[in-house]
Amino acid sequence: MTFRLTPYWLWFLLAIPAFFIFYDAATSTNPRIFHILVHPSGENSARLLIFTLMITPLAMLFRGHGWTRWLVRNRRYFGVAAFGYAVLHTLFYILDKGTFDRILGELGRFYIWTGWLAFLIFLPLAATSFDYAVRRMGRTWKALQRWVYAAAILTLVHWAALHGWKETPAALLNFSPLIALTVYRLWHNRTRSGERRSTRQASGEQDAAAEGANS
């Protein structure tokens, strides 16, 4: 069975939380609305990032299923959406602070600079997320995209460190599926690597035996 959903419908679904966020920003009379919207925009970005990174180990775990193949084909859409919500998160943070001096004054705080660093890593990843960049960069593209794992770790720390580390349980709860699947992926790759070494060794022994028999 093949899972089908056109990119246009996928983009629409991914944008639904943004519609509500923009509506609240445009219609709310609460003077702290930008401060309020910093959190849902950031959480949407983090959750989409988590889901994007879960796709590869899910495809390994459920190999051959149509829905995992669809996820792999559309993985970049989820990653770009995660970046889009990160932009909103950053924008609302800047609007909430209001001045460059206030933003600069908070830059030394651990939970702030980890968030900025994660966002800066996101920038080149999003800028090279298109087919032309993939073709142009070749193998370099994959090497660059691996930096997303550093962004994910920084995002986890950024989330956990909020409000004096009081957000640690929520952050770990949201990241726990990704952590579990990453452990599975590492185990799977190590097992496959061991199997390939055993196969090459057995093949080498067979070749050596065949050469000995023919000599």
Secondary structure as GFF3:
##gff-version 3
##sequence-region A 1 215
A	DSSP	alpha_helix	7	27	.	.	.	ID=ss1
A	DSSP	alpha_helix	33	61	.	.	.	ID=ss2
A	DSSP	alpha_helix	66	73	.	.	.	ID=ss3
A	DSSP	alpha_helix	75	97	.	.	.	ID=ss4
A	DSSP	alpha_helix	100	106	.	.	.	ID=ss5
A	DSSP	alpha_helix	110	127	.	.	.	ID=ss6
A	DSSP	alpha_helix	131	137	.	.	.	ID=ss7
A	DSSP	alpha_helix	139	145	.	.	.	ID=ss8
A	DSSP	alpha_helix	148	160	.	.	.	ID=ss9
A	DSSP	alpha_helix	162	165	.	.	.	ID=ss10
A	DSSP	alpha_helix	168	214	.	.	.	ID=ss11
###
